Amino acid sequence: MTIPEFKKHWTSLGIGMVWLFILLWPLLGIKPEGLEVASTFNVWWRIALGCSFLLFLYQLNKAGAFKFISRPAGAVAGSMKSATSMVPMAVWFVIGIACTALIPQFAGRYAQDVAINCMIYVCLGLGLNIVVGLAGMLDLGYIAFYGIGAYTYALLSVQFQLSFWICLPISAGMAGLGAWLIGYCSMRMRGDYLAIVTLGFAEICRMVLNNWMSLTNGPNGVTGIKAPGLYWFDFTNGMTLEHIWLKKLSLIYYVILILVVFTIIAVYRLQHSRIGRAWEAIREDETAAEVMGVPTFYMKLLAYCSGACFGGMAGAFYAARMRFVSPESFTFLESAMVLSMVVLGGMGSIPGVILGALALIALPEIFREFELYRMLVFGGVMTLMMLFRPQGMLPSKRTMRSGKD
Amino acid sequence: MCIGMTNMAELHLHDVSVRFGGLQALAEVNFSLMPGEIVGLIGPNGAGKTTVFNVITGVYNASGGDVEYDGASLQGLKPYQVLAKGIARTFQNIRLFQNMTALENVMVAQHSRTGCGILGAIFRTPSQKLEEEQIKERAMEELRFAELEDFADEVASSLPYGHQRRLEIARALASDPTTILLDEPAAGLNPAESSELMETICKISERGINVLMVEHDMKVVMGICQRLVVLDHGVMIAKGNPEEIQKNPAVIEAYLGS
């Protein structure tokens, strides 16, 4: 690193800060009483100072001022890495599940609520990951299948009193059917065109849910949905089987945990099968994949439908947990949110998507006090991520081994 | 020259024409690839050589004529169905699955020879596990054939150029073809690599696979091809053995201009 390069950094930082001020001013400075600079400046100087400090640290690091710390730290990190890679992935998976399973024993209602939300989005993210991360199709309307799943269980439960466990596969199937219908017409399209079609489809779905008063009760939503039930041993007089409703948050927590485990295992196995390889081949080069014997149209449709099935399952759970569904929950913003999780975490990587869901659901909850600036920070973080780490937080690693080493 | 053991699949092109709008890319091309043969398809740039490959593999549909393989017409078949019939190909500009490992690249080619479905994959049924083992075994076999077994776990895009060429051939071979179409396999290879390539092509032929190749490197073409077909502006101007072609006035004119 040379002096001119350092200077260049400071100039870009300066320009960036002026630009930020121009952006912030209309956001914070326009008051009913008129324009005001003080409140903008108040926020701005903190950010500017923080960024300057970070740049200063970065340059010190580049210049080698931190070698005395970073060298042993690097060595420790390296040995940690080799130690962790000694333990197979399956062990980490089991440890992770065990820790998650313990949360309701220690955490309060609020934390459990957030955790359940997180896990719903993990399911959604993993489902979308099949479509976007593996098969490489941009789907902006994924939330429609979540909605179809939710409404399928809601209506079956309210109208026919069907049990959650029966409705779960039905919901997945209905979402898959919806995906098949839309996919059959649109899978010939690629890239941007497909994105627009799926976006349109999601809006149509939402509009139908919103306007079909006789079936869905329109914007008022469906109420009176049953929670999942379960037969459990009752020891009051001998041992009998008793039907209980899983209404308590800590009980329903385990239902979604099971769903998450199932989804992770299913997606992992799909990814490492003949079908997952075909999907990835399509993502890499559709024409070459077709010439190498992959029926691309059929495989893309399969990816779209199986992704939708996981979304439908998550939807059924959502309906069972809220015991109320309305079209408002299935807006484009939700689609964008799920897509952001997949992209932020790392396309095609299961741990990445899980991390992405945690980051986008849990972090905003932790920083509740800064709710006002949430979207601002969210946008900023996404921009920075795409600039500096476009492959995502935990990009997918090639795990297929030849088994020699 | 190498002598192949034969399979019975014959490839015939009957008066194949391809038209893109007003451009006649191929005009009534007629030739055959008989069992055990290595045939070269040559011609100046833009002669329509790759178009011939694209018509045979179903990437383009012929506007006239018929492609017949192993006694059945290939007309109207999708590329994956053509592969299932036993015709595999490589591409002029390497088209590997860049972010997949060499092994995975080759494993993809077994797709049409295997049949495990989505439920089999999710529940890892015993038959699925067995099939996966077989796919891997078969893929490793082809990697060994291409002398790439040490690079099995490398991501395809990180391989050197010559290795990527070989990997593409390995991928094509892993689909158990009876005919392989090689589109400029020697492009960008140094002399040592292209003589290795010639050996590889002979070995492929010895395995009983018919070879049709497009190639500009005359040393390779003249060295291993038993017959040549020459195209110019979509028209077949000559066919015959290498000695005849070298003396053919029409060919000389096409290459050097009048």
Contacts between the chains, C-beta under 8 A, distances in Angstrom:
chain1	res1	chain2	res2	distance
A	265	B	122	7.9
A	266	B	122	4.6
A	269	B	121	5.5
A	269	B	122	5.6
A	269	B	123	8.0
A	269	B	124	5.9
A	270	B	118	7.0
A	270	B	121	5.3
A	270	B	122	6.4
A	273	B	116	6.9
A	273	B	120	7.8
A	273	B	121	3.6
A	273	B	128	7.0
A	273	B	132	7.0
A	274	B	107	7.9
A	274	B	110	7.5
A	274	B	111	6.3
A	274	B	114	5.6
A	274	B	116	5.5
A	274	B	121	7.1
A	274	B	131	7.3
A	274	B	132	7.3
A	274	B	135	6.7
A	275	B	116	7.7
A	275	B	117	7.6
A	275	B	118	5.9
A	275	B	121	5.5
A	276	B	121	7.4
A	277	B	100	7.5
A	277	B	104	5.8
A	277	B	107	5.8
A	277	B	108	5.2
A	277	B	111	7.5
A	278	B	108	6.5
A	278	B	111	5.4
A	280	B	97	6.7
A	280	B	99	7.7
A	280	B	100	5.8
A	280	B	104	7.4
A	281	B	97	5.0
A	281	B	100	7.1
A	281	B	108	4.6
A	284	B	96	7.8
A	284	B	97	3.7
A	284	B	98	5.6
A	284	B	99	6.0
A	284	B	100	6.3
A	285	B	95	5.2
A	285	B	96	7.7
A	285	B	97	6.1
A	285	B	98	7.6
A	287	B	59	6.9
A	287	B	79	7.9
A	287	B	95	7.2
A	288	B	91	6.8
A	288	B	95	4.1
A	288	B	96	7.5
A	288	B	97	7.0
A	289	B	97	7.5
A	289	B	108	7.0
A	290	B	59	7.9
A	290	B	78	7.0
A	290	B	79	4.4
A	290	B	80	5.5
A	291	B	57	5.7
A	291	B	59	6.8
A	291	B	79	4.6
A	291	B	80	7.6
A	291	B	83	6.6
A	291	B	89	6.1
A	291	B	91	8.0
A	292	B	80	7.9
A	292	B	83	6.6
A	292	B	88	7.6
A	292	B	108	5.6
A	292	B	109	5.0
A	292	B	111	7.0
A	292	B	171	6.5
A	292	B	172	7.7
A	292	B	175	6.6
A	293	B	80	4.9
A	293	B	83	4.1
A	293	B	84	6.4
A	293	B	108	7.9
A	293	B	109	6.3
A	293	B	110	7.9
A	293	B	111	4.7
A	293	B	112	3.4
A	293	B	113	7.8
A	293	B	175	5.6
A	294	B	80	6.0
A	294	B	108	6.8
A	294	B	111	5.0
A	294	B	112	7.8
A	295	B	78	7.1
A	295	B	80	4.8
A	296	B	80	7.5
A	302	B	118	6.5
A	306	B	118	6.2
A	398	B	99	7.8
A	398	B	100	7.0
A	398	B	101	4.9
A	398	B	104	7.4
A	398	B	153	7.2
A	398	B	155	5.9
A	400	B	100	7.9
A	400	B	101	5.6
A	400	B	103	6.0
A	400	B	104	5.0
A	400	B	107	7.7
A	400	B	153	7.7
A	401	B	153	6.1
A	402	B	103	5.2
A	402	B	136	7.6
A	402	B	140	6.3
A	402	B	143	8.0
A	402	B	149	7.5
A	402	B	152	3.8
A	402	B	153	5.7
A	403	B	136	7.5
A	404	B	149	8.0
A	404	B	152	7.2
A	405	B	153	7.7
